[in-house]
Structure formats: structure tokens, C-alpha cells
Amino acid sequence: MTKLDDRFYTVPELAADLGITPRTIRFYEQKGLVNPQRAGTTRVYTRQDRAKMLIILRGKRLGFSLREIADYLDLYGADPTQSEQIRMLLGRVRERISDLEEQRQALDVTLDELRDIEQQSIDALEEKGLEPVS
């Protein structure tokens, strides 16, 4: 990775560093989640911008909405103690855990039902002297 200096990344450099496409960076820029500086006509990103991108990507991977990520990022620079940011994160993480646990329960019920149907189908085929398809 080639840096302009120790503090700045271009769009292609940041994309390569994070393993994403330049289009992804531009998308989050258009949504106002990152605001690069300009060096002439080139958009440049600081290490702080890189850290924000890591937060955005992790948030999306964990299922948070762009609005939730934006709310979290709004506190990123506003609270030097980061206490409000941490409290918000804790609340959102707990909500997400609860949502995922509910989804897992619903998936377990669906899987159990599908397994019952599968077994009923196998039994019906065997009663007719037919082999179930593997």
C-alpha cells in the first residue's frame, strides 16, 4: 500500500487496505458517513477516516442500519470520554443480540418443521416401496 504520507490515503489505497471497492467508499461518502479532505482534485482520507470506515464496515457486517451507524459516528468525535458512545453501543448491541436470538428461535422452529416434513416424505415413499432421493 502506498500512502501519500503517514496520514493520508487515496480512495483506491483505502479500498485496497480495507478489502473493499472504491465504490463502497464513495457510497458511504455520499451517505455522509465519511467526509474526505481534498488535496487538489484528489479525495484523501486520514487515519481517523480509516477508523470510521472500519466501524461502518463492522456495523454493517453485524446488521446495524446506516442510521444506527451514523448515530454512533456522530458521537465519535463529540464525546472525548466516549462514555455516551459506549452506552449507545451497548444498548444497540443488546438489541441486536435480542433480535438475532429471536431469529435463531424462529429458524429452529422452521428447521424442526422441515425435518418433520422430510421424515414424513421418506416414510410415505418407503410405504410405497420406493427409495427416497438422496
Secondary structure by P-SEA (a helix, b strand, c coil): ccccccccccaaaaaaaacccaaaaaaaaaaccbbbbbcccbbbbcaaaaaaaaaaaaaaaacccaaaaaaaaaaccccccaaaaaaaaaaaaaaaaaaaaaaaaaaaaaaaaaaaaaaaaaaaaaaacccccc
